[in-house]
Amino acid sequence: MNKHKHTFASNFLLCLLFASFTFTAQVNYPSDSSFINTLSNGDKNNLQQFLYSKIDTSITNFQNYFPRNTNGHLGMPSANLYINYQAKALGFNMLTAPYQNDMISVDDVKYYQTKGPYASLTGIAGSKQEQTFKLLFSNTFKNKLNITLGFNRYSGIGFYQKQQSFTNNFYTTSNYASKNNRVGYYAYVLYNKVKHQENGGLSNDTTFLENVSVNKLLLPVYLKTAKRELRNTTFDFNPWFRLNKNEDSSRVLSHFIDYQFNYSGTYTKYTDSNSGSEGYYNVFYLDTVSTKDSTHWRTINNAFNYSLKFNPINSTLKIGYKNEINQVYQYLDSTFSNHMVNAGLYVSQKHYTGFVKANYIVQGSNQNDYSLEINNSYKQSIAKVPFIIKLNASIEKRHPDFMFNNWVSNHYVWNNNFSPIDKQQALFSISTEDNRFDVGMVYQNVKNFIYFNELVVPEQTPIGIQNISAFIHKDVLLFKHLGINAKYNYQSSSYQAIVSVPNHVINGALYYQGNLFKRALQIQIGFNAQYFSSFYGYAYMPATNQYYVQTSKQVGNYPYVDFFLNARIKPVRIFVKIDHVTQGLMGTNYSLTPGYLQNDRAFKFGVNWLFFD
């Protein structure tokens, strides 16, 4: 069956390539510069406006369609390698699953406004039966009602035993505004499913160290029958209504009310029919023969907001209330609720957008949690080059994730009473409007940080931990043909033993760019590389689906080099890539999680096709 799937994917890609040469209907892009406008769900919640989204005709970095996975295969868990500025919504949180590469978050969901139909189809095939299909379709009816559909599906068997994965992402969004812009709504449905085998990593790497070219399917792994599945479904409906009947240039104030209903349900399951005989686990609480752990949690939110818009300065004051009900089904069932209030001031002008907002939980299981966030984005031209300057900062106090305090499974059980976590962070960056240059810094200060220690159980440290990340990126084309794309990250933590990230991360590409056949064919051909300095990479525990600290094995200090050829023919983009082309030539330390090696040399091929009618 897998063979047929692989053949189908390859044939599909070949059909796309053939069609790009034979059909002439899709030869021109829309001349209207505002054909596509987008608004992320996160920006919508911050009262930002739809922004013109340039049609992506660039082939730069087209071959890098997935970030590197620390466990070595797409669709698998992956540890964070970067210190990032991140502001999460306040309220109950069950756990954080390590699938940031493979799940669409609610902030990633996008609303569209288009001047006509728009579709993007992407197909990718690679070694070890890797296949990826991506679809995005959007259309606005009568310039008012938009419906958008996004779908991702990918899978592969990996280079090692028991590494097969399967991922499905789906979302649909809709937004509407009446002719006089008095009433409208935003809505979305989001579904994520991640399913994969858990092999526990290599149980013995002696053969590999002696012969780096050995068939990786011959290397022994710890687990033979373990599997993990995680599913999440989210539904959100947000209607709004303007209280004042008319709105024109003479009106100073406008009044809006909106209601937001949100449902989110998540289910995770871990099974291992031979856990009692494999010797990987030493402790059994529920079943000494096999493991069947599952957890299900769901959240229902109801929110009401009032907004007062100051039309002359295009600013809005917003206040609101939200009720949150959470239900957890594990070994014992639990129900939690929160009542929270929020207020914010949002500004959207030609050269400046920003906001300041505060959230506070007045009653419930997370009582007295709070967050305050300030975001600023300023556009300024320097020597006729448009720059964007950003300055963001936030402070928060929140209860730990439910998993840190309470957990019952076949191999791990704990009941803790950890203190709330205090966190302050800031981001400063300067970038060109075309994103060809950016430089910036992230700073974090965290007190009462919780992590999984070397015994794979949660532990809290009361000391303050300071994290810093500085980055610089430049993309330049020399002599009209020589392309250089380089980015450097420096990262450091005051407590490297528990916040373990590589101090130095380098990403770069060197390529030739040109046009052939009277500019009908655009090509890029070259190499890109990625390097992480040595660090104690987090170890992974399949039973908990979490990463924990270890100080016995360093990973990193290895360059990953790829060869690529990117091309564009009218609305069709193509890439051919040899991933990890230097495998076997530069040592054996190509691991980012102890026991899990990165993939061997692999051939990959992909096509993207845009449609506008």
Secondary structure as GFF3:
##gff-version 3
##sequence-region A 1 613
A	DSSP	alpha_helix	2	22	.	.	.	ID=ss1
A	DSSP	beta_strand	36	40	.	.	.	ID=ss2
A	DSSP	alpha_helix	41	45	.	.	.	ID=ss3
A	DSSP	beta_strand	51	52	.	.	.	ID=ss4
A	DSSP	beta_strand	110	114	.	.	.	ID=ss5
A	DSSP	beta_strand	118	126	.	.	.	ID=ss6
A	DSSP	beta_strand	130	141	.	.	.	ID=ss7
A	DSSP	beta_strand	145	156	.	.	.	ID=ss8
A	DSSP	beta_strand	165	177	.	.	.	ID=ss9
A	DSSP	beta_strand	183	198	.	.	.	ID=ss10
A	DSSP	alpha_helix	206	210	.	.	.	ID=ss11
A	DSSP	three_ten_helix	216	218	.	.	.	ID=ss12
A	DSSP	beta_strand	226	242	.	.	.	ID=ss13
A	DSSP	beta_strand	253	272	.	.	.	ID=ss14
A	DSSP	alpha_helix	275	278	.	.	.	ID=ss15
A	DSSP	beta_strand	291	310	.	.	.	ID=ss16
A	DSSP	three_ten_helix	311	313	.	.	.	ID=ss17
A	DSSP	beta_strand	315	329	.	.	.	ID=ss18
A	DSSP	beta_strand	333	348	.	.	.	ID=ss19
A	DSSP	beta_strand	352	364	.	.	.	ID=ss20
A	DSSP	beta_strand	370	382	.	.	.	ID=ss21
A	DSSP	beta_strand	385	398	.	.	.	ID=ss22
A	DSSP	alpha_helix	402	405	.	.	.	ID=ss23
A	DSSP	beta_strand	406	408	.	.	.	ID=ss24
A	DSSP	beta_strand	413	415	.	.	.	ID=ss25
A	DSSP	beta_strand	421	432	.	.	.	ID=ss26
A	DSSP	beta_strand	437	452	.	.	.	ID=ss27
A	DSSP	beta_strand	458	478	.	.	.	ID=ss28
A	DSSP	beta_strand	482	493	.	.	.	ID=ss29
A	DSSP	beta_strand	504	516	.	.	.	ID=ss30
A	DSSP	beta_strand	521	532	.	.	.	ID=ss31
A	DSSP	beta_strand	539	541	.	.	.	ID=ss32
A	DSSP	beta_strand	546	548	.	.	.	ID=ss33
A	DSSP	beta_strand	558	569	.	.	.	ID=ss34
A	DSSP	beta_strand	572	579	.	.	.	ID=ss35
A	DSSP	beta_strand	591	593	.	.	.	ID=ss36
A	DSSP	beta_strand	596	597	.	.	.	ID=ss37
A	DSSP	beta_strand	602	611	.	.	.	ID=ss38
###
